[in-house]
Every structure is written in structure tokens, then in C-alpha cells.
Amino acid sequence: MPSNHSFSNNTHKNQLAFLVDCALYLAVMFLIRELYFERLHFIANGLFWSLTTLLVATWRMHARGIRWKDLGLTQPEHLGKTLLITLGILIAVPASLIVFHLIKDQFALEIIADHSEATAVDKFGPLRNNWSQFFVIMPFVLLQSTLEELLDRGFLITWLEKTFSSTTGATVLAVLLQAAIFGFRHSYNVSERSITVAIIGLLMGIAYVCFGRNLWPLIIAHCTLNTLSMLNRV
């Protein structure tokens, strides 16, 4: 029978292994974005970044004997429950963003302005009344939405939890950290955009850990939100 000391050593070794995985994953996730191919569309560059990060995550999962199925990429047991969770996310996201804007206005918080409309034109081209452009780019937008849920919620939350010892406190910290990383990665500053994206990441993370760790409600909700956002620009 292994001693408590041996068990403690094994636990620390496992935590260190997941910490190294997290450091490698985050380094690739941020550094790969320094590569930008001017001849390619922004979406192509974005998918290149995400797919490269996906390869790193899958590599580290294979090394730890963990599959995407284990992280929640599996058929939901109850379709009705899945749709209810999805609906809950779709209600919670705009409600939370409204509360954030009310608080920001009430306390006159000075936050870097959001230039999302100009940014959207730079990323996707002029979409106003341009339905052909909309239908061309939407499959890639939906793929990117799916990859973000796999990586930011499925992989990152799980790996951060295991780094911090898989306790309730570790889960809370993992959800908060992934939301902060998710928000920061979208603008590389503390702006209105990064905060709103972080709020969305926080809600997605809470839904992931509280409702069975199935990724499908998050993927459906994320794809729906991004579809509505793009429709608003057409």
C-alpha cells in the first residue's frame, strides 16, 4: 500500500505536468498570433491560430490519456436539458452585458472605447447588405466559435483545474482565469470589448462546470450569438 508521502509526491508530479502543459499551450496560443499572413483573409489567419492551438491541446491530451469525449464533446444524454441550458446561456449573456453597461454608465467608469464596428469591417470586409459575403464567411465563423469552446472551456478549464489540484477552489479559479484569458486574447488590453468577451467566457465557463460538462450547449449558444452578431452587421 503506497504511503501518504508517495501519494503526495505523485499528486505534485501530476500538477507539475499539467502546469507545464498549460504553460506550453498558452505560449503557443499567444505567440502563434504574432504570425499574420497578409495575403490571407483575417478569418484564415484566425483559423490557422486556432487549429495550431488545437493540435497542441490534442497532443497534450494524448500524453495524459484524455480524449475530447472526456472533456464533453459527446452526445448529450437529454436533448431537452441541452436546449434548456443553451436557452439559459442565450438569456444570461445579453442580461449580463446590459448589467455591465448600466454599472459602467452609473459609475462613469473610464474604459477604453469599443471600436468593434470598424474592427469588424477590417476583419470581415463590408457586410452591410452584402449577403453573399455573409454566407461565405459564416461557416468559418461557426467553426471558430466551436473551436473556442473546445479550447477555452473544455481544455483550458480542465487543465487549469488539474494544475491547481482539482478542488472546488481550483474549479472557481480555473473558470475565472479562462474567462480573463479569453477576454484579453480578443483585444490585448483592458477595454470594453475585452471585458464583455470575458463576461461571456465567464458565463460559458460557469455553464460548463455546473451543467454536466457537456460542450454542446456552449457550442450551440456560442454559434447562435455569433450568428446574431454577424446578422446585425448585414
C-alpha positions as CSV (number, residue, x, y, z in Angstrom):
1,M,0.0,0.0,0.0
2,P,1.5,3.4,-1.0
3,S,2.4,5.8,1.8
4,N,0.9,9.2,2.1
5,H,4.3,10.6,1.2
6,S,4.3,8.7,-2.1
7,F,0.7,9.7,-2.9
8,S,1.7,13.4,-2.2
9,N,4.7,13.1,-4.5
10,N,2.6,11.6,-7.3
11,T,0.0,14.4,-6.8
12,H,2.6,17.1,-7.1
13,K,4.2,15.5,-10.1
14,N,0.8,15.4,-11.8
15,Q,0.1,19.0,-11.0
16,L,3.6,20.0,-12.3
17,A,2.9,18.0,-15.5
18,F,-0.4,19.9,-16.1
19,L,1.3,23.2,-15.2
20,V,3.9,22.6,-17.9
21,D,1.1,21.7,-20.4
22,C,-0.7,24.9,-19.6
23,A,2.4,27.0,-20.0
24,L,3.2,25.4,-23.3
25,Y,-0.4,25.7,-24.5
26,L,-0.7,29.4,-23.5
27,A,2.7,30.2,-25.0
28,V,1.7,28.7,-28.4
29,M,-1.8,30.3,-28.2
30,F,-0.4,33.8,-27.8
31,L,2.8,33.5,-29.8
32,I,1.1,32.0,-32.9
33,R,-0.8,35.2,-33.2
34,E,2.4,37.0,-34.0
35,L,2.3,35.2,-37.3
36,Y,0.0,37.0,-39.7
37,F,-0.1,36.3,-43.4
38,E,-1.1,39.5,-45.1
39,R,-2.2,37.7,-48.3
40,L,-4.7,35.7,-46.3
41,H,-8.1,36.9,-45.0
42,F,-8.3,37.6,-41.3
43,I,-10.6,34.5,-40.9
44,A,-8.0,32.3,-42.5
45,N,-5.4,33.6,-40.1
46,G,-7.7,33.1,-37.2
47,L,-8.4,29.5,-38.1
48,F,-4.7,28.9,-38.5
49,W,-4.1,30.2,-35.0
50,S,-6.9,28.1,-33.5
51,L,-6.1,24.9,-35.4
52,T,-2.5,25.2,-34.3
53,T,-3.6,25.6,-30.7
54,L,-6.0,22.7,-31.2
55,L,-3.1,20.5,-32.3
56,V,-1.1,21.4,-29.2
57,A,-4.1,20.7,-26.9
58,T,-4.8,17.4,-28.6
59,W,-1.1,16.4,-28.3
60,R,-1.0,17.1,-24.6
61,M,-4.4,15.3,-24.1
62,H,-2.9,12.2,-25.8
63,A,0.1,12.4,-23.5
64,R,-2.2,12.4,-20.5
65,G,-4.6,9.7,-21.8
66,I,-7.5,12.2,-22.1
67,R,-9.9,12.3,-25.0
68,W,-12.2,15.1,-26.3
69,K,-15.0,12.9,-25.3
70,D,-13.8,13.1,-21.7
71,L,-14.0,16.9,-21.9
72,G,-17.6,16.9,-23.1
73,L,-17.5,16.5,-26.8
74,T,-20.0,13.7,-26.6
75,Q,-23.7,13.2,-27.4
76,P,-25.9,14.8,-24.7
77,E,-27.9,12.4,-22.7
78,H,-31.0,14.6,-22.7
79,L,-31.8,16.8,-25.7
80,G,-34.4,18.8,-23.7
81,K,-31.9,19.6,-21.0
82,T,-29.3,20.6,-23.6
83,L,-31.7,23.0,-25.2
84,L,-32.7,24.5,-21.8
85,I,-29.1,25.1,-20.9
86,T,-28.5,26.7,-24.3
87,L,-31.5,28.9,-23.9
88,G,-30.3,29.9,-20.4
89,I,-27.0,30.9,-21.8
90,L,-28.6,32.9,-24.5
91,I,-30.7,34.8,-21.9
92,A,-27.9,35.2,-19.4
93,V,-25.3,36.7,-21.8
94,P,-27.3,39.8,-23.0
95,A,-28.7,40.3,-19.5
96,S,-25.2,40.3,-18.0
97,L,-23.9,42.6,-20.7
98,I,-26.8,45.0,-20.0
99,V,-25.9,45.0,-16.3
100,F,-22.3,45.7,-17.1
101,H,-23.1,48.7,-19.3
102,L,-25.5,50.0,-16.6
103,I,-22.8,49.7,-14.0
104,K,-20.3,51.4,-16.3
105,D,-22.6,54.3,-17.0
106,Q,-23.7,54.6,-13.4
107,F,-20.2,54.9,-12.0
108,A,-18.8,56.7,-15.1
109,L,-16.1,54.1,-15.4
110,E,-13.3,55.1,-17.8
111,I,-12.8,52.1,-20.1
112,I,-11.1,52.0,-23.5
113,A,-13.8,52.5,-26.1
114,D,-15.0,49.6,-28.2
115,H,-14.4,50.1,-31.9
116,S,-16.0,46.7,-32.8
117,E,-17.7,48.0,-35.9
118,A,-14.5,49.3,-37.5
119,T,-12.7,46.2,-36.4
120,A,-15.4,44.0,-38.0
121,V,-15.0,45.8,-41.3
122,D,-11.3,45.2,-41.2
123,K,-11.8,41.5,-40.3
124,F,-14.7,40.5,-42.5
125,G,-15.0,43.2,-45.1
126,P,-18.0,45.4,-45.7
127,L,-21.1,43.3,-44.7
128,R,-23.9,45.9,-44.9
129,N,-26.4,44.5,-47.4
130,N,-23.7,42.1,-48.5
131,W,-25.4,38.7,-48.1
132,S,-23.1,36.8,-50.4
133,Q,-20.1,37.8,-48.2
134,F,-22.2,36.8,-45.1
135,F,-22.9,33.3,-46.4
136,V,-19.3,32.8,-47.5
137,I,-17.7,33.7,-44.1
138,M,-20.4,32.2,-41.7
139,P,-19.2,28.6,-41.9
140,F,-15.7,29.8,-40.8
141,V,-17.2,31.9,-38.1
142,L,-19.2,28.9,-36.8
143,L,-16.1,26.7,-36.9
144,Q,-14.1,29.3,-35.0
145,S,-16.9,29.5,-32.4
146,T,-16.8,25.7,-31.9
147,L,-13.0,25.7,-31.6
148,E,-13.1,28.4,-28.9
149,E,-15.5,26.3,-26.8
150,L,-13.3,23.2,-27.2
151,L,-10.2,25.0,-26.3
152,D,-11.2,27.7,-23.8
153,R,-13.8,25.8,-21.9
154,G,-13.1,22.1,-22.5
155,F,-9.3,22.0,-22.5
156,L,-8.2,25.1,-20.6
157,I,-10.7,24.8,-17.6
158,T,-9.8,21.1,-17.2
159,W,-6.1,21.7,-17.4
160,L,-6.1,24.7,-15.0
161,E,-8.2,22.6,-12.5
162,K,-5.7,19.8,-12.6
163,T,-2.9,22.3,-12.2
164,F,-4.5,23.7,-9.0
165,S,-5.4,20.3,-7.6
166,S,-9.0,19.6,-8.8
167,T,-10.7,21.0,-5.7
168,T,-13.8,23.3,-5.7
169,G,-11.5,26.3,-5.2
170,A,-9.4,25.2,-8.2
171,T,-12.5,25.0,-10.3
172,V,-13.6,28.5,-9.4
173,L,-10.0,29.8,-10.1
174,A,-9.9,27.9,-13.4
175,V,-13.2,29.4,-14.6
176,L,-12.1,32.9,-13.7
177,L,-8.7,32.6,-15.3
178,Q,-10.0,31.2,-18.6
179,A,-12.5,34.0,-18.8
180,A,-9.8,36.6,-18.2
181,I,-7.6,34.9,-20.8
182,F,-10.5,34.6,-23.3
183,G,-11.3,38.3,-22.9
184,F,-7.7,39.6,-23.1
185,R,-7.0,37.5,-26.1
186,H,-9.7,39.3,-28.1
187,S,-8.1,42.8,-27.8
188,Y,-4.8,42.5,-25.8
189,N,-5.9,45.3,-23.5
190,V,-8.5,46.1,-20.8
191,S,-11.1,47.5,-23.0
192,E,-14.9,47.4,-23.2
193,R,-14.5,44.6,-25.8
194,S,-12.2,42.5,-23.6
195,I,-14.4,42.9,-20.6
196,T,-17.6,41.9,-22.5
197,V,-15.9,38.9,-24.0
198,A,-14.6,37.9,-20.6
199,I,-18.1,38.1,-19.2
200,I,-19.3,35.8,-22.0
201,G,-16.4,33.5,-21.2
202,L,-17.2,33.5,-17.5
203,L,-20.9,32.6,-18.2
204,M,-19.8,29.8,-20.6
205,G,-17.4,28.5,-18.0
206,I,-20.0,28.5,-15.3
207,A,-22.4,26.7,-17.5
208,Y,-19.7,24.1,-18.4
209,V,-18.9,23.2,-14.8
210,C,-22.4,23.4,-13.4
211,F,-24.4,21.5,-16.0
212,G,-22.6,18.3,-16.7
213,R,-19.5,19.5,-18.6
214,N,-21.1,18.8,-21.9
215,L,-19.7,21.2,-24.6
216,W,-22.7,21.1,-27.0
217,P,-24.9,23.6,-25.2
218,L,-22.0,26.0,-25.1
219,I,-21.1,25.4,-28.8
220,I,-24.8,25.9,-29.9
221,A,-25.1,29.1,-27.8
222,H,-21.8,30.5,-29.0
223,C,-22.6,29.8,-32.6
224,T,-26.0,31.4,-32.2
225,L,-24.6,34.5,-30.5
226,N,-22.0,35.0,-33.2
227,T,-24.6,34.4,-35.9
228,L,-26.9,37.1,-34.4
229,S,-23.9,39.4,-34.1
230,M,-23.0,38.9,-37.8
231,L,-26.6,39.3,-38.9
232,N,-26.7,42.7,-37.1
233,R,-23.9,43.8,-39.4
234,V,-25.5,42.8,-42.7
